[in-house]
Amino acid sequence: MVFSHDSIISYHLWSPTAVKRILSNQIYLGHLAQLRTTTVSYKNHKTIQKSADEWAVVENNHEAIVSQELWDKVREIEASVSTGKQTKKGVTMPLSGLGYCDDCGTKMKQHYSSGAKAPYGYVCGFHARFGKEHCTSHHINYTDLESIILQDIRRQIDFVMNDDKAREKYLAHKRGEAVTRNNADMKRQKDIVKRITDLDKLIQKIYEDRVLGNIPDKTCADLLTKYQQEKDTLQTELDMLIQRADADKQDEADVDEYIRRLKSYAGAEELTREMCLDLIEYFTVDAYQGRKAVRDIHIYYKLIDKPLKNKKNALA
């Protein structure tokens, strides 16, 4: 049998399934994951898959062929509310799967109307399944929706490019009232650490005095209980402050990453699938009130907005 050059090249191309498997396996990231399975017992050898947090992972065990940046991007896409739906021509529209009905919270359903000037659009998925008794259509054609969202993204790009205080304003938006607490938290942390150090010295001194017979047993026990309780209370507060400080650092990292992503799309003339997955967590569409009514499209952006809970689990 004779193969042409083109058929040989095609035969050796990786399939989407193979690529997905590679991008889900830590070994290609340079990490060695062991102890991923176990058995029921020494008598029953049925294999059981362990959860990932039970694996023994040796990081940077060998040279990686998948970058950390690409790995993180794949995890982000997997966590997205959108799985995307292809059109009849095999194209995944930029906003596919990212929209929700503002009234019932159901995913907006992509639909096609042959012969229409703007054939592609979205309607409330609940309305499409069960009719107007359960929710109104919330219909919006794709051209209008894309124009509204692209305009808002361009507005934000202009904001980060021209406002020197854009970073501070995004941080204030993300943190809300917490933006002014940092200095007070840092001072409180220092005070707590100093007091815990002093308490450790006092506790040590009490033990030494007790051994030397300089303090009665009851007094020793009372003081130890008092100091230990104060130390435990302070340690709990300190742990909370440290966690809050870590969250604040993550907020700063998120805002910096969001600004970087926005700037990378400066000058964009149209929405792309990559742009939408990079920037948009999801958006909501209000009820259709007629052709002349202004539509209320609320966009929740990644990294800076706090989306509603359980959106990923809403009806698709």
Secondary structure, DSSP 8 states (H G I E B T S, - for coil): ----HHHHHHHTS--HHHHHHHTT-GGGGT-EEE--EEES-SS---EEE--GGGSEEETT-S--SS-HHHHHHHHHHHHSS----B-TTS-B-TTTT-EEETTT--BEEEEE-TT-SS-EEEEEHHHHHH-TTT-----EEHHHHHHHHHHHHHHHHHHHHH-TTHHHHHHHHHHGGGGG-HHHHHHHHHHHHHHHHHHHHHHHHHHHHHHHT-S-HHHHHHHHHHHHHHHHHHHHHHHHHHHHHHHHHHHHHHHHHHHHHHHHTTT--S--HHHHHHHEEEEEE-----TTS---EEEEETTTS---TTGGGS--
